[in-house]
Amino acid sequence: MNQDELKKAVGIKSVDFIQSNSVVGLGTGSTVYYMIEELGKRYQNGEIKNIVGVATSSRSQKQAESLGIPMKDLNEVDHIDLTIDGADQIDKNFQGIKGGGAAHLLEKMVATNSHKNIWIVDQSKLANELGSFPLPSEVIPFGCEKTFADLEAENLQPEFRLDENGKRVLTHNKNYVIDLKMGSIKHPHLLADWLDHQVGIVAHGLFLDLVNTIVVGYDDGPKVIECR
Ligand SMILES: O=C[C@H](O)[C@H](O)[C@H](O)COP(=O)(O)O
């Protein structure tokens, strides 16, 4: 199976975890696309009833709406039962990096408001340790050169993320993304703690101790792994 087929297989499989009468967080990305597509099908044919979706990006919001899935804003729900999202890298302790699509701020807010989090990935996303995938950080434009200099001084190999026209990528909230390309993250909790204390950083892509279950796409089919 190619990577896209693996993503599709885990996307479809993950919908088995969605129960009727629940509030579901909808992640963002090319793997989640298949999950939302399948959820739309099962909602339309009545297999899954009475759900409300909470999106983590305008992309996922639009896709879900186009399939007729009832949607609410995070402010409008008192809880989220389950969120299904993708990930960019998952280490052997089930810690993750997210934000390859610059959606990690909204994703983190939805994930931390969810009773349960499931990540869906193809096998290429699993790694012994985090860091070979650059760690995204969302920074506010005000004073961003200072924030950048602080990251550089910390030896975190920062780089502003640029679009195809060489312009700085803007997030949903009109912030910039700085990718940290240090290659290897030996102590994710220490790094997360340091980044959490940088005033100009709104959110970083380290999602630690958060995921409960991962669904991994292998050539012989999706495998469900309980993490915590
Ligand atoms: O910002 C994007 C999100 O964190 C995605 O969930 C992550 O990048 C994985 O996306 P994909 O399934 O497209 O690889």
The ligand as an ORCA input file, in Angstrom:
! r2SCAN-3c Opt
* xyz 0 1
  O      -1.081     21.082     11.626
  C      -1.402     19.971     11.213
  C      -1.704     18.832     12.055
  O      -1.016     18.775     13.243
  C      -1.772     17.494     11.351
  O      -2.567     16.669     12.139
  C      -0.439     16.821     11.165
  O       0.408     17.706     10.472
  C      -0.560     15.491     10.378
  O      -1.049     15.757      9.113
  P      -1.098     14.656      7.968
  O      -2.106     13.648      8.382
  O      -1.505     15.418      6.734
  O       0.270     14.088      7.835
*
